[in-house]
Structure formats: C-alpha cells, structure tokens
C-alpha cells in the first residue's frame, strides 16, 4: 500500500484515497486571469468532491526560444500565488529551478515542484527536500521508472518523506513523448503516491520550431488509462482560452471540457479503488 501524504484536512494523497487534482494554467499570466481560472476549477472540483491544489509557474525557465514567455518571476509570482492561496483558500504548487530559489519559494508554496529536466540535479533536489514542504518530482523525460528510486533517496536523505512522483511521458524519437503505463505501478513501488501529468504527456517538445506543440485531444484517453492504473493524483494544465495562452496552449485543456474528463476519471477511480 502506498503511504498517505497529508497536505491539509481536505487534501490527502495515497493510501487508497480518491485522486487529488493539481490544476491551473501553465504559467502565471495576469494575476486576475489566474484567479479566474482557479475559481472555475475550484467550482468544478467542489461540485464533484475532488480535493484541489492550484498550480501555475512563476518562471518557465525551460523554454524553446529566447523570447518565449516565462512568467512574472520569483518575487511577483510568489505574491500572486500567495494571493490566490488566500482568496481561493486552496493549497498552491509551483516549480523551482535553483537551490537558493527553493528556500524562498518554500515559504509560500504548499508543494514545491522539481521540474522534469532538473530531476537529477542533486543540489536542487536536496534543497527542495530541506524546505520541509511536500515535494513533487516530475520524472525526467530521459529517466526510466526505476531511476526515480535514486531521486527519492536524495530527498529522503534530508529527512523529508513527504514526496509525490509524477509521470509526464518519456522522449520517443524527436519532438514526441509517450507514456508507458507500466511506469505508474513501478513508481508506486517506492511507497510514495504517484501523479499523472495528463497534459505534458501529450506535448510535442519543440514541435513548432520555436515552441512546443501538443495534442490535447488525447488528454481524456490518457487520463482514463492512468486512473485505471491506480494513480493517486492528476496534474492538468487548464485555461479559459488555450489558443491565447502564453505557453503550452496546444496541450492545455479547455476549462469547459474539464468537468466531463473528471467525471469519467472519478467513475474509473471508484472501480479501481473500490469506492
């Protein structure tokens, strides 16, 4: 059995519990737009009884082109996330890129995320562990499922055992990702809850030349398959107008489509977990 990781009274991961949703826009655009998206997702999850964590990046440091939108940056981004956290009364998650940044961000974030491309950077991984916050590791696109074991040991070396492990697809040839569903139960063998990133898994990295492309039409299919494999949480990037999004618009879910995807996922989750 995967251990239970408790974030707060409402949000608990693992131990056979129904899945948690981590969702929001790819990057913080305007603060008001982020709040609007968060409000809409909260309304949907409240109706369905799904625990919710708001996600958005304050700095997308890994971009295809030099002039790609990155976000408002650390200082302003954390202020926005703090406001969202207080006004929506939900936990927040964002990714960090340096050991120094981890300490500052950990003062605001409820979950500190390690980006996929940095998941083997020991100094960053241990710094995030040392925040004492719940850690979400995005498994690198270049890592096998069993490679995550060493990342877990790095975090555990700090005394932190509040860990989530996220599958977001593995590189398959050029500009393409695939998801091996066997990775989900294998990662759960660590004893920690596993998250499925349903939107980055349909990304086509660098597929548009100066930016990534994506195939959002496949998100519902991969979501159903992953929930059928018994995951503990879903990670989704959502937007009210994906075609206007400043990053990752091609793989983000249109918020009007979110509820139906979650209803189907809930039905499968209940069968798998005996709810």
Backbone bond lengths (Angstrom), bond angles and torsions (degrees), N, CA, C in turn:
res aa  C-N    CA-C-N  psi(-1)  N-CA   C-N-CA  omega(-1)  CA-C   N-CA-C  phi
1 X - - - 1.465 - - 1.525 109.71 -
2 X 1.326 116.86 135.62 1.452 121.50 176.63 1.525 109.28 -73.09
3 X 1.324 116.07 135.98 1.459 120.23 -178.08 1.529 111.08 -64.69
4 X 1.310 115.05 155.50 1.461 120.71 178.23 1.525 109.85 -88.42
5 X 1.320 116.20 129.32 1.460 122.24 176.04 1.525 107.25 -110.96
6 X 1.319 116.52 117.68 1.460 121.77 -175.67 1.527 109.51 -100.18
7 X 1.328 115.90 120.99 1.464 120.91 175.32 1.522 110.20 -92.66
8 X 1.320 116.02 -48.24 1.462 121.80 173.19 1.524 107.32 -155.90
9 X 1.311 117.36 -170.19 1.460 120.86 -175.36 1.523 112.90 -61.79
10 X 1.329 116.26 -31.95 1.465 120.33 -177.48 1.519 113.59 -93.43
11 X 1.323 117.27 -30.96 1.469 120.94 -172.01 1.524 110.25 -108.61
12 X 1.332 114.70 108.23 1.461 121.68 -179.61 1.529 108.33 -135.19
13 X 1.322 116.05 133.55 1.454 122.14 -175.78 1.527 110.76 -108.72
14 X 1.341 116.49 140.65 1.453 120.41 170.32 1.511 114.47 85.00
15 X 1.356 115.20 -170.29 1.462 122.66 178.72 1.524 112.19 57.74
16 X 1.348 115.98 34.02 1.458 120.36 176.95 1.513 115.02 78.44
17 X 1.326 117.53 8.06 1.463 120.03 179.74 1.527 111.09 -74.88
18 X 1.347 117.74 156.62 1.470 120.45 173.77 1.521 110.31 -57.92
19 X 1.331 116.04 155.22 1.463 119.42 -175.76 1.530 112.58 -67.11
20 X 1.326 113.79 151.43 1.461 123.61 173.99 1.527 107.27 -98.61
21 X 1.330 117.82 148.76 1.462 121.86 175.98 1.515 110.21 -107.60
22 X 1.347 115.97 124.96 1.462 123.13 170.38 1.523 105.78 -107.17
23 X 1.325 117.84 112.62 1.462 118.93 -172.13 1.522 112.48 -151.40
24 X 1.329 113.65 150.57 1.455 122.06 178.03 1.512 108.47 163.92
25 X 1.321 117.90 -173.85 1.465 120.31 -179.12 1.520 111.45 -72.02
26 X 1.326 116.48 160.29 1.462 121.32 178.37 1.521 110.06 -56.01
27 X 1.317 116.54 -56.23 1.463 122.16 -179.42 1.522 109.64 -127.22
28 X 1.314 115.40 154.49 1.460 119.41 171.99 1.521 108.27 -66.12
29 X 1.311 116.15 120.65 1.458 120.93 174.65 1.536 104.96 -97.57
30 X 1.325 118.33 -108.39 1.462 117.78 171.39 1.527 107.85 -85.31
31 X 1.326 115.45 150.61 1.464 120.10 179.57 1.523 110.88 -60.95
32 X 1.332 116.23 -40.06 1.462 119.94 -177.94 1.524 111.21 -66.69
33 X 1.332 117.26 -37.62 1.459 119.55 179.41 1.533 110.50 -67.80
34 X 1.324 115.77 -40.34 1.457 119.65 177.83 1.530 110.54 -61.35
35 X 1.334 116.11 -42.91 1.463 120.14 177.65 1.524 111.66 -61.72
36 X 1.327 115.84 -42.54 1.466 120.60 179.89 1.521 110.72 -61.49
37 X 1.331 116.94 -45.18 1.465 120.66 179.59 1.530 109.65 -64.19
38 X 1.334 116.02 -44.36 1.455 119.63 179.08 1.519 112.69 -61.12
39 X 1.330 116.83 -40.05 1.461 121.36 178.25 1.526 111.13 -62.05
40 X 1.336 115.90 -42.89 1.462 119.82 -179.77 1.522 111.77 -64.83
41 X 1.336 116.09 -42.94 1.465 119.00 179.01 1.528 110.31 -66.04
42 X 1.321 116.78 -39.98 1.467 119.68 179.49 1.526 111.06 -62.41
43 X 1.324 117.28 -39.74 1.468 120.74 178.48 1.530 110.51 -61.69
44 X 1.335 115.95 -43.19 1.472 120.26 -179.42 1.514 110.66 -65.94
45 X 1.328 117.22 -48.17 1.465 119.99 -177.50 1.528 111.27 -67.40
46 X 1.331 117.45 -32.83 1.468 119.70 177.48 1.520 110.52 -65.27
47 X 1.330 116.51 -40.55 1.469 120.46 177.81 1.519 111.46 -61.71
48 X 1.337 115.48 -38.84 1.464 120.38 -174.85 1.522 113.03 -91.51
49 X 1.326 117.15 -8.26 1.455 120.14 -179.46 1.520 113.51 72.93
50 X 1.346 116.85 34.23 1.459 122.03 -179.57 1.527 109.32 -103.17
51 X 1.328 119.11 126.19 1.470 120.77 175.96 1.527 109.85 -60.64
52 X 1.340 116.55 140.47 1.471 120.64 -171.12 1.519 112.23 -129.84
53 X 1.343 115.02 136.54 1.461 123.83 172.35 1.528 107.33 -125.10
54 X 1.343 117.01 128.87 1.463 120.39 178.59 1.515 110.36 -80.43
55 X 1.360 116.44 135.49 1.467 120.37 177.31 1.520 110.94 -125.99
56 X 1.306 115.00 143.38 1.461 122.52 170.91 1.523 107.02 -171.16
57 X 1.321 116.12 146.96 1.462 120.64 179.53 1.521 110.23 -94.00
58 X 1.333 116.22 135.13 1.463 120.04 175.10 1.529 110.84 -87.06
59 X 1.361 115.65 -17.50 1.466 119.69 176.48 1.522 108.25 -150.65
60 X 1.324 116.85 112.74 1.466 121.51 174.71 1.523 107.45 -90.51
61 X 1.324 115.41 84.67 1.464 120.02 -173.50 1.532 112.69 -70.83
62 X 1.314 117.64 -23.47 1.460 120.75 179.27 1.529 109.68 -98.92
63 X 1.308 115.94 90.39 1.462 121.93 -179.40 1.523 109.86 -118.73
64 X 1.315 115.98 155.80 1.467 120.28 -178.07 1.530 112.33 -68.44
65 X 1.333 117.02 -42.33 1.467 121.10 -172.74 1.526 110.98 -121.81
66 X 1.300 116.30 157.38 1.457 122.29 -177.85 1.525 112.20 -62.63
67 X 1.345 116.96 -29.79 1.463 119.44 -177.72 1.532 112.87 -100.59
68 X 1.343 117.32 13.18 1.467 120.20 177.38 1.519 110.66 -68.21
69 X 1.309 116.38 146.37 1.464 121.21 179.48 1.523 110.35 -65.64
70 X 1.335 116.86 133.55 1.453 121.02 -178.49 1.519 113.69 -112.33
71 X 1.318 118.24 -24.61 1.451 120.44 -176.58 1.514 111.34 119.78
72 X 1.326 117.67 179.86 1.461 121.60 -174.57 1.531 113.94 -77.57
73 X 1.319 118.22 -10.91 1.459 120.41 -178.80 1.514 112.86 94.77
74 X 1.321 115.52 173.04 1.460 122.20 -171.62 1.529 113.45 -60.21
75 X 1.321 117.85 -55.56 1.457 120.71 -172.92 1.525 112.51 -63.98
76 X 1.339 116.63 -54.48 1.460 119.61 -178.92 1.524 110.93 -68.92
77 X 1.335 116.35 -36.52 1.458 119.83 -179.77 1.514 112.61 -62.70
78 X 1.326 116.95 -42.91 1.466 119.56 178.51 1.524 111.23 -66.57
79 X 1.333 117.50 -34.88 1.470 120.12 175.81 1.526 110.36 -62.11
80 X 1.331 115.86 -42.42 1.465 119.72 179.25 1.526 111.32 -65.72
81 X 1.322 116.43 -42.89 1.468 120.00 179.53 1.524 111.06 -65.40
82 X 1.319 116.78 -36.00 1.468 120.39 176.70 1.518 110.45 -63.75
83 X 1.338 116.73 -41.24 1.462 120.18 178.74 1.532 110.64 -65.16
84 X 1.336 115.93 -45.22 1.470 120.20 179.26 1.528 110.37 -60.24
85 X 1.308 115.85 -43.54 1.469 122.09 179.38 1.527 111.03 -58.38
86 X 1.328 116.83 -43.27 1.458 121.07 -177.25 1.523 112.50 -75.87
87 X 1.338 116.37 -43.71 1.468 119.02 -175.53 1.522 112.62 -73.84
88 X 1.336 116.89 -37.49 1.465 119.72 -179.52 1.520 112.18 -89.13
89 X 1.330 116.11 -14.77 1.473 122.10 -177.74 1.529 110.58 56.31
90 X 1.323 115.04 49.24 1.463 121.66 175.91 1.529 108.42 -132.97
91 X 1.343 117.82 154.31 1.463 120.15 174.36 1.527 109.76 -68.67
92 X 1.345 116.06 160.63 1.463 120.70 179.47 1.531 110.50 -129.56
93 X 1.331 114.73 150.48 1.458 122.88 178.60 1.523 108.74 -132.84
94 X 1.332 116.50 141.44 1.455 121.67 172.71 1.517 107.89 -152.96
95 X 1.324 117.00 165.49 1.460 121.36 -176.49 1.520 111.35 -99.84
96 X 1.338 114.86 150.47 1.454 121.86 179.15 1.529 109.12 -121.11
97 X 1.335 116.02 160.28 1.468 119.02 -171.60 1.522 114.59 -127.10
98 X 1.327 117.77 -13.65 1.456 121.04 178.46 1.520 109.07 -137.29
99 X 1.337 115.35 158.74 1.456 120.12 179.14 1.520 111.08 -61.70
100 X 1.331 117.87 -40.97 1.462 122.03 179.64 1.523 110.81 -63.20
101 X 1.305 115.54 -42.43 1.472 121.48 -179.63 1.521 111.07 -63.30
102 X 1.337 116.60 -36.48 1.465 121.26 -177.08 1.522 111.49 -58.34
103 X 1.311 116.71 -42.55 1.462 120.75 -178.19 1.520 111.17 -63.75
104 X 1.320 117.06 -42.91 1.471 121.48 -179.47 1.532 110.25 -68.66
105 X 1.316 116.57 -48.03 1.468 120.68 -177.72 1.525 111.32 -64.94
106 X 1.327 116.49 -33.70 1.455 120.44 -179.08 1.517 113.84 -62.74
107 X 1.334 116.98 -16.49 1.459 120.26 177.83 1.528 112.10 -76.51
108 X 1.333 116.35 -17.91 1.472 120.67 -178.68 1.532 111.48 -112.47
109 X 1.328 116.38 -44.82 1.457 120.80 -173.51 1.524 112.28 -71.28
110 X 1.328 115.45 145.57 1.464 120.93 173.25 1.524 110.42 -87.16
111 X 1.326 115.81 -32.10 1.469 121.97 174.92 1.520 107.04 -128.40
112 X 1.327 116.48 126.25 1.459 121.33 178.36 1.526 107.55 -101.50
113 X 1.318 115.36 126.25 1.469 120.66 -173.09 1.526 112.13 -105.51
114 X 1.332 115.52 136.51 1.458 122.44 174.76 1.523 107.79 -98.29
115 X 1.338 118.59 118.73 1.471 120.71 -177.93 1.531 111.69 -63.67
116 X 1.335 114.95 153.31 1.468 120.47 -176.83 1.521 112.55 -56.44
117 X 1.327 117.49 -46.10 1.460 119.82 -176.20 1.529 112.62 -68.73
118 X 1.340 117.50 -12.94 1.459 121.27 -179.03 1.524 112.53 -112.04
119 X 1.314 117.10 12.17 1.463 120.60 -172.22 1.524 114.17 -69.99
120 X 1.346 118.42 -10.35 1.456 120.78 176.04 1.522 112.96 -107.32
121 X 1.323 116.89 3.98 1.464 120.64 -178.80 1.532 109.42 -79.80
122 X 1.316 115.67 101.12 1.462 121.37 -170.89 1.520 113.16 -56.61
123 X 1.330 118.37 -45.79 1.468 120.42 -178.12 1.514 111.42 -60.98
124 X 1.331 116.82 -40.41 1.465 120.05 178.94 1.520 110.71 -68.66
125 X 1.331 116.25 -46.20 1.466 120.62 -177.40 1.524 110.97 -59.96
126 X 1.321 117.42 -44.29 1.465 119.39 -179.72 1.532 111.48 -71.43
127 X 1.323 117.06 -34.54 1.472 119.59 177.80 1.524 110.76 -63.87
128 X 1.316 116.69 -40.55 1.461 119.73 177.42 1.526 110.02 -65.65
129 X 1.328 116.96 -41.21 1.461 119.87 176.44 1.515 112.01 -58.85
130 X 1.325 115.98 -39.17 1.470 121.49 -177.59 1.524 113.57 -70.26
131 X 1.327 118.46 -13.14 1.471 119.46 175.56 1.525 110.82 -66.54
132 X 1.327 116.43 -22.18 1.457 120.07 -177.02 1.509 113.54 79.66
133 X 1.330 116.60 -3.84 1.461 120.77 179.47 1.534 109.88 -82.82
134 X 1.323 115.35 165.87 1.449 120.22 173.15 1.534 107.32 -62.85
135 X 1.324 117.30 133.96 1.464 123.16 -176.67 1.523 109.55 -110.16
136 X 1.321 116.53 130.87 1.462 120.86 172.19 1.517 108.93 -112.48
137 X 1.320 116.55 119.10 1.461 121.77 179.92 1.521 109.46 -100.19
138 X 1.323 117.17 119.25 1.445 121.00 170.70 1.550 107.01 -81.43
139 X 1.310 117.10 115.22 1.467 119.94 178.92 1.530 109.68 -64.52
140 X 1.336 115.42 126.98 1.455 119.84 -178.33 1.517 113.44 -57.52
141 X 1.331 115.75 147.95 1.466 121.07 178.92 1.531 111.91 -63.76
142 X 1.308 116.43 -12.08 1.466 123.19 -176.90 1.530 111.65 -104.23
143 X 1.341 118.18 3.11 1.461 121.59 -175.83 1.521 112.02 -104.32
144 X 1.325 115.42 141.11 1.462 121.61 169.74 1.528 108.45 -77.06
145 X 1.317 118.51 158.41 1.466 120.27 -178.29 1.527 113.23 -55.36
146 X 1.326 117.36 -39.67 1.458 120.26 -178.47 1.530 113.14 -73.43
147 X 1.320 117.04 -16.65 1.464 119.67 176.87 1.525 111.97 -66.55
148 X 1.326 116.12 -21.15 1.464 119.67 -178.87 1.525 110.99 -66.79
149 X 1.334 117.12 -20.50 1.467 120.83 -179.53 1.531 111.25 -56.75
150 X 1.341 116.10 -39.80 1.466 119.86 -177.92 1.525 111.34 -71.56
151 X 1.320 116.76 -32.88 1.472 120.18 176.11 1.525 109.63 -65.36
152 X 1.323 115.63 -42.25 1.463 120.45 177.82 1.525 110.75 -58.76
153 X 1.333 116.57 -44.30 1.472 120.30 -179.28 1.527 111.33 -62.63
154 X 1.323 117.06 -35.55 1.465 120.10 177.93 1.529 110.83 -63.02
155 X 1.320 116.48 -43.73 1.466 119.88 179.85 1.525 110.18 -68.75
156 X 1.311 116.90 -43.71 1.468 120.74 179.48 1.531 111.43 -60.75
157 X 1.329 117.12 -28.50 1.467 120.20 -179.81 1.519 112.20 -63.22
158 X 1.340 117.31 -18.88 1.463 121.69 178.33 1.521 111.57 -88.47
159 X 1.323 117.39 -3.64 1.456 121.60 -176.57 1.515 113.28 89.84
160 X 1.322 117.01 0.93 1.460 122.06 -179.18 1.528 109.18 -94.13
161 X 1.316 116.68 121.03 1.462 121.49 177.73 1.528 111.06 -120.16
162 X 1.337 115.57 24.83 1.469 120.78 175.26 1.526 106.72 -101.74
163 X 1.333 115.45 90.09 1.463 120.99 -168.01 1.527 110.74 -131.95
164 X 1.324 115.68 136.23 1.467 123.41 169.13 1.518 107.41 -117.88
165 X 1.337 116.60 146.44 1.467 122.15 -179.81 1.521 109.06 -122.51
166 X 1.326 116.54 125.45 1.463 120.88 -173.32 1.516 112.18 -113.58
167 X 1.321 115.16 129.23 1.471 122.87 172.22 1.515 108.64 -92.45
168 X 1.341 117.02 129.03 1.462 120.57 -179.65 1.528 111.86 -135.19
169 X 1.328 115.71 24.15 1.453 119.84 178.15 1.515 111.96 93.66
170 X 1.319 115.45 159.20 1.455 122.11 -179.78 1.529 109.20 -125.22
171 X 1.324 117.18 145.99 1.469 120.93 -178.25 1.520 110.51 -60.00
172 X 1.327 114.99 133.74 1.462 121.22 -179.27 1.521 106.86 -136.15
173 X 1.326 116.12 94.32 1.457 119.08 -174.53 1.512 110.38 71.84
174 X 1.320 116.31 -155.74 1.458 121.53 -178.10 1.526 111.51 -91.53
175 X 1.340 115.73 137.20 1.471 122.12 173.57 1.524 113.43 53.83
176 X 1.318 116.45 37.39 1.463 118.63 -178.19 1.524 110.22 -149.83
177 X 1.313 116.27 147.19 1.453 123.46 174.87 1.521 109.57 -126.83
178 X 1.313 116.46 147.63 1.461 120.97 171.33 1.521 108.33 -132.12
179 X 1.319 115.92 158.88 1.462 121.03 177.29 1.519 108.82 -115.52
180 X 1.321 115.40 121.63 1.458 121.65 172.73 1.524 106.30 -91.71
181 X 1.328 117.45 106.99 1.458 121.03 -175.42 1.528 112.48 -62.20
182 X 1.318 117.83 -16.82 1.462 120.27 175.76 1.523 110.75 -65.55
183 X 1.337 116.83 -22.34 1.464 119.50 -178.47 1.525 111.53 -65.90
184 X 1.323 117.80 -28.39 1.461 120.77 -175.06 1.526 111.98 -67.14
185 X 1.344 119.33 -53.82 1.474 117.44 175.79 1.525 112.54 -65.98
186 X 1.353 117.52 -31.60 1.468 118.53 179.38 1.525 111.16 -65.82
187 X 1.318 117.79 -41.11 1.465 120.26 178.07 1.524 111.60 -67.27
188 X 1.317 116.54 -30.94 1.470 120.10 178.25 1.522 111.84 -69.82
189 X 1.323 117.37 -16.23 1.466 120.45 176.46 1.525 112.13 -64.80
190 X 1.325 117.36 -15.61 1.465 120.77 174.91 1.523 111.09 -68.54
191 X 1.338 116.44 -17.75 1.460 120.99 -176.19 1.505 113.53 94.10
192 X 1.348 116.05 -0.03 1.462 120.12 -178.12 1.528 111.07 -107.84
193 X 1.347 116.86 152.15 1.466 120.74 178.31 1.529 111.56 -61.84
194 X 1.331 114.22 147.13 1.460 121.33 -178.43 1.525 110.00 -115.86
195 X 1.322 114.35 137.14 1.465 123.59 -179.60 1.527 108.40 -110.41
196 X 1.312 116.94 142.38 1.464 119.73 173.07 1.516 109.80 -110.90
197 X 1.327 115.75 122.22 1.462 122.57 177.51 1.525 107.90 -88.60
198 X 1.331 115.20 99.37 1.459 120.90 -172.27 1.520 113.93 -77.45
199 X 1.333 117.74 -19.00 1.466 119.23 -176.04 1.524 113.13 -99.91
200 X 1.336 118.04 -39.91 1.467 117.61 174.93 1.528 111.05 -68.41
201 X 1.319 117.47 -22.59 1.461 120.37 179.52 1.521 112.64 -69.00
202 X 1.338 117.24 -17.93 1.476 119.68 177.37 1.528 110.67 -106.16
203 X 1.325 116.20 12.07 1.462 120.43 176.77 1.530 110.37 -73.35
204 X 1.314 115.51 150.11 1.465 122.68 173.00 1.526 106.01 -115.12
205 X 1.348 117.46 89.80 1.475 120.78 -172.37 1.525 112.74 -57.14
206 X 1.325 115.84 123.29 1.464 120.48 -179.36 1.513 113.67 67.27
207 X 1.319 116.21 12.90 1.461 120.28 -173.27 1.509 115.43 -68.55
208 X 1.323 117.51 -15.21 1.467 120.93 178.66 1.525 111.57 -104.83
209 X 1.331 116.30 14.37 1.456 119.91 179.08 1.513 112.49 87.99
210 X 1.344 116.84 -74.89 1.461 120.06 179.72 1.525 111.89 -99.38
211 X 1.327 116.47 7.70 1.464 121.62 176.64 1.526 108.57 -159.80
212 X 1.318 115.24 169.55 1.461 119.73 177.21 1.520 110.25 -82.27
213 X 1.316 115.26 150.86 1.456 121.59 172.74 1.533 107.61 -107.34
214 X 1.318 117.16 -173.39 1.458 119.68 -179.25 1.517 111.65 -170.49
215 X 1.340 114.64 166.38 1.465 121.64 -178.05 1.528 109.12 -130.73
216 X 1.339 115.71 74.15 1.459 120.02 -173.62 1.522 112.91 -62.11
217 X 1.327 117.48 -19.06 1.462 119.26 -178.84 1.526 112.92 -63.00
218 X 1.345 115.97 -17.24 1.465 119.44 -179.17 1.523 113.26 -93.86
219 X 1.328 117.87 -3.39 1.467 120.47 -179.26 1.526 112.40 -57.66
220 X 1.344 120.50 -46.72 1.469 119.27 -179.08 1.527 113.13 -60.53
221 X 1.329 116.91 -37.10 1.465 120.33 -178.35 1.531 111.26 -67.25
222 X 1.318 116.29 -47.52 1.459 120.01 -179.78 1.528 110.87 -67.57
223 X 1.322 116.72 -34.78 1.465 120.22 177.49 1.517 110.81 -61.11
224 X 1.318 116.27 -47.94 1.468 119.55 -179.09 1.530 111.00 -62.68
225 X 1.321 116.28 -40.76 1.465 119.87 -179.64 1.532 110.86 -64.76
226 X 1.326 116.87 -43.70 1.460 120.74 -177.99 1.525 111.62 -67.52
227 X 1.332 117.22 -42.01 1.464 120.05 177.64 1.522 109.57 -63.74
228 X 1.333 116.44 -36.10 1.458 120.28 175.70 1.516 113.02 -63.44
229 X 1.328 116.40 -24.26 1.465 121.07 178.25 1.527 112.05 -84.43
230 X 1.331 116.92 -2.51 1.455 120.18 172.58 1.510 116.61 90.78
231 X 1.331 118.12 30.07 1.459 120.62 -179.46 1.533 111.87 -66.28
232 X 1.332 115.12 166.03 1.456 121.57 -176.40 1.524 113.54 -103.98
233 X 1.334 116.34 -17.09 1.465 120.03 179.40 1.514 109.71 -157.76
234 X 1.329 115.26 154.75 1.459 122.97 175.10 1.524 109.04 -113.90
235 X 1.321 115.99 137.33 1.458 122.79 175.58 1.524 106.78 -114.24
236 X 1.323 117.02 123.89 1.461 120.43 -179.80 1.520 110.44 -140.37
237 X 1.320 115.87 136.81 1.445 120.19 170.48 1.516 108.05 -94.48
238 X 1.338 115.38 127.66 1.459 121.49 -176.13 1.524 109.15 -129.70
239 X 1.317 114.94 156.38 1.470 119.98 -177.01 1.518 108.26 -154.98
240 X 1.346 116.24 150.19 1.468 119.13 178.15 1.526 111.45 -75.87
241 X 1.342 116.92 -26.97 1.463 121.70 177.63 1.537 108.06 -141.48
242 X 1.328 118.68 80.09 1.470 120.76 -175.68 1.521 113.53 -55.05
243 X 1.338 117.13 -31.95 1.462 119.69 -179.04 1.527 111.76 -68.56
244 X 1.334 117.11 -16.36 1.460 121.65 177.52 1.527 112.61 -99.80
245 X 1.332 117.02 -6.15 1.466 120.68 -175.49 1.521 110.83 -61.38
246 X 1.327 115.90 145.64 1.457 120.77 -176.93 1.521 113.20 -84.12
247 X 1.331 117.16 -7.56 1.466 120.46 172.09 1.527 108.80 -159.46
248 X 1.324 115.86 147.03 1.476 123.96 174.57 1.530 114.29 57.23
249 X 1.312 117.36 27.24 1.465 119.69 -179.16 1.513 113.59 -61.05
250 X 1.335 117.29 -34.05 1.467 120.59 -175.45 1.517 113.44 -67.59
251 X 1.330 117.73 -23.57 1.461 117.87 -179.70 1.534 113.44 -111.02
252 X 1.347 117.03 0.67 1.468 119.23 177.65 1.528 111.41 -79.52
253 X 1.334 115.47 147.27 1.458 122.21 178.52 1.525 109.89 -81.23
254 X 1.322 116.29 133.01 1.464 120.95 172.43 1.528 107.14 -66.79
255 X 1.317 116.88 129.13 1.463 119.60 -170.93 1.526 112.53 -61.04
256 X 1.322 117.58 -27.06 1.468 120.50 177.70 1.521 111.83 -66.60
257 X 1.320 117.72 -18.95 1.469 121.38 -179.69 1.524 112.37 -94.99
258 X 1.317 117.28 -7.39 1.464 120.55 -171.71 1.516 113.40 -65.52
259 X 1.328 117.33 -43.96 1.466 119.35 -173.82 1.524 112.11 -60.76
260 X 1.317 117.80 -43.10 1.461 120.46 -179.30 1.528 110.91 -64.49
261 X 1.327 117.21 -39.48 1.465 120.70 177.64 1.529 109.85 -61.43
262 X 1.329 116.49 -42.77 1.458 120.53 -178.53 1.526 112.21 -70.61
263 X 1.310 117.67 -36.12 1.469 120.55 178.26 1.528 109.79 -61.61
264 X 1.323 116.68 -45.52 1.456 120.31 178.10 1.531 110.95 -63.41
265 X 1.332 115.97 -41.97 1.462 119.93 179.99 1.528 111.15 -63.83
266 X 1.317 116.99 -40.68 1.464 121.11 178.89 1.524 111.53 -60.50
267 X 1.330 115.88 -42.49 1.462 119.68 -178.55 1.527 110.47 -61.77
268 X 1.319 116.40 -42.13 1.471 120.85 179.02 1.516 110.29 -68.43
269 X 1.333 116.92 -42.48 1.467 122.06 -179.16 1.512 110.78 -58.69
270 X 1.320 116.83 -40.73 1.456 120.87 -178.75 1.527 111.47 -66.71
271 X 1.325 116.51 -36.70 1.462 119.90 177.37 1.520 110.70 -67.33
272 X 1.345 115.68 -46.63 1.470 120.50 -177.07 1.517 112.06 -64.89
273 X 1.336 116.83 -39.74 1.466 120.50 -174.62 1.525 113.12 -98.36
274 X 1.334 115.83 1.80 1.455 119.43 176.74 1.501 115.27 73.37
275 X 1.362 115.68 28.36 1.448 120.14 -179.17 1.516 112.55 -79.20
